[in-house]
Amino acid sequence: MKVVPVFLASMAKFFFGPLAGYAAGLPIGVTMIATVAGMMATILLFAFFGEWVHKKFPHWFEKKEQKLEAPDSRMTRIWKKYGLIGIAFLTPVLLSPIGGGIFAVASGSPKGKIILYMFISALFWVGIQTGLVYYGFDALKELDLPFFK
């Protein structure tokens, strides 16, 4: 049951998964799997229900669509230069799975590509972010600082 908070945290913000896994004392591999699964659950929800959500909650998409259409926005430059691959690559780092999912659906990209690119991105970033959390906190503990006891 310790995996559930990791999964749910990763659905909202990718980096929260490794933090929750470390805090729960989970093995690094379990944390990595739960983190990727959480992000992909969000992406799958947006990929398959994004159009329905877009119709029911258009205000969620308005800002994202405006950012994709604005000629000087950072997301537009990324979209024009790198497309869905760029959005997917940045989702675990700068965006959240929710934000990345909204951008991907708003872009009109095919579901299969959204899922594939987001999965590859999650696999890439989970090792880096989970490693930083687990090994970084372990290194800080060794410094014998009072707030890491």
For each residue, the residues with C-beta under 8 A, 3 or more apart:
1: 4
2: 5 6 24 25 26
3: 6 7 26 30 34
4: 1 7 8
5: 2 8 9 20 24
6: 2 3 9 10 17 20 21 24 26 30 31 34 35 38
7: 3 4 10 11 17 34 35 37 38 41
8: 4 5 11 12 38
9: 5 6 12 13 16 17 19 20 38
10: 6 7 13 14 16 17 20 34 35 36 37 38 39 97
11: 7 8 38 39 41 42 97 98
12: 8 9 16 42 96 97 98
13: 9 10 16 96 97
14: 10 17 35 38 39 91 92 93 96 97 122 125 126 129
15: 18 19 92 129
16: 9 10 12 13 19 20
17: 6 7 9 10 14 20 21 31 34 35 38 39 126 130
18: 15 21 22 31 32 35 126 129 130 132 133 134
19: 9 15 16 22 23 133
20: 5 6 9 10 16 17 23 24 31
21: 6 17 18 24 26 28 30 31 32 34 35 130 133
22: 18 19 25 26 31 133 134 137
23: 19 20
24: 2 5 6 20 21
25: 2 22
26: 2 3 6 21 22 30 31 34
27: 30 31
28: 21 31 32 130 131 134
29: 32 33
30: 3 6 21 26 27 33 34
31: 6 17 18 20 21 22 26 27 28 34 35 130 134
32: 18 21 28 29 35 36 126 127 130
33: 29 30 36 37
34: 3 6 7 10 17 21 26 30 31 37 38
35: 6 7 10 14 17 18 21 31 32 38 39 122 126 129 130
36: 10 32 33 39 40 119 122 123 126
37: 7 10 33 34 40 41
38: 6 7 8 9 10 11 14 17 34 35 41 42 97
39: 10 11 14 17 35 36 42 43 91 92 97 118 122
40: 36 37 43 44 115 118 119 122
41: 7 11 37 38 44 45
42: 11 12 38 39 45 46 97 98 101
43: 39 40 46 47 97 100 101 104 114 115 118 119
44: 40 41 47 48 115
45: 41 42 48 49 50 101
46: 42 43 49 50 53 98 101 102 104 105 114
47: 43 44 50 101 104 105 111 114 115
48: 44 45 111
49: 45 46 52 53
50: 45 46 47 53 54 101 102 105
51: 54 55 105
52: 49 55 56
53: 46 49 50 56 57 60 105
54: 50 51 57 58 60 61 105 106
55: 51 52 58
56: 52 53
57: 53 54 60 61
58: 54 55 61 62
59: 62
60: 53 54 57 64 102
61: 54 57 58 64 65 102 105 106
62: 58 59 65 66
63: 66 67
64: 60 61 67 68 75 99 102 103 106
65: 61 62 68 69 106
66: 62 63 69 70
67: 63 64 70 73 74 75 76 103
68: 64 65 73 75 76 79 103 106 107
69: 65 66 76
70: 66 67 73 76
71: 76
72: 76 77
73: 67 68 70 76 77
74: 67 77 78
75: 64 67 68 78 79 87 103
76: 67 68 69 70 71 72 73 79 80
77: 72 73 74 80 81
78: 74 75 81 82 86 87 90
79: 68 75 76 82 83 86 87 103 107
80: 76 77 83
81: 77 78 86
82: 78 79 85 86 87 89
83: 79 80 86 87 109
84: 87 88 104 107 109 113 114 117
85: 82 88 89 117
86: 78 79 81 82 83 89 90
87: 75 78 79 82 83 84 90 91 95 100 103 104 107 117
88: 84 85 91 100 104 114 117 118 120 121
89: 82 85 86 93 117 121 124
90: 78 86 87 93 94 95 100
91: 14 39 87 88 94 95 96 97 99 100 101 118 121
92: 14 15 39 95 97 100 121 122 125 126 129
93: 14 89 90 125
94: 90 91
95: 87 90 91 92 99 100 103
96: 12 13 14 91 99 100
97: 10 11 12 13 14 38 39 42 43 91 92 100 101 118
98: 11 12 42 46 101 102
99: 64 91 95 96 102 103
100: 43 87 88 90 91 92 95 96 97 103 104 118
101: 42 43 45 46 47 50 91 97 98 104 105 114 118
102: 46 50 60 61 64 98 99 105 106
103: 64 67 68 75 79 87 95 99 100 106 107
104: 43 46 47 84 87 88 100 101 107 109 114 118
105: 46 47 50 51 53 54 61 101 102 108 109 114
106: 54 61 64 65 68 102 103
107: 68 79 84 87 103 104
108: 105
109: 83 84 104 105 113 114
110: 113 114
111: 47 48 114 115
112: 115 116
113: 84 109 110 116 117
114: 43 46 47 84 88 101 104 105 109 110 111 117 118
115: 40 43 44 47 111 112 118 119
116: 112 113 119 120
117: 84 85 87 88 89 113 114 120 121
118: 39 40 43 88 91 97 100 101 104 114 115 121 122
119: 36 40 43 115 116 122 123
120: 88 116 117 123 124
121: 88 89 91 92 117 118 124 125
122: 14 35 36 39 40 92 118 119 125 126
123: 36 119 120 126 127
124: 89 120 121 127 128
125: 14 92 93 121 122 128 129
126: 14 17 18 32 35 36 92 122 123 129 130
127: 32 123 124 130 131
128: 124 125 131 132
129: 14 15 18 35 92 125 126 132 133
130: 17 18 21 28 31 32 35 126 127 133 134
131: 28 127 128 134 135
132: 18 128 129 135 136
133: 18 19 21 22 129 130 136 137
134: 18 22 28 31 130 131 137 138
135: 131 132 138 139
136: 132 133 139 140
137: 22 133 134 140 141 148
138: 134 135 141 142
139: 135 136 142 143
140: 136 137 143 145 148
141: 137 138 144 145 148 149
142: 138 139
143: 139 140 148
144: 141 148 149
145: 140 141 148 149
146: 149
147:
148: 137 140 141 143 144 145
149: 141 144 145 146
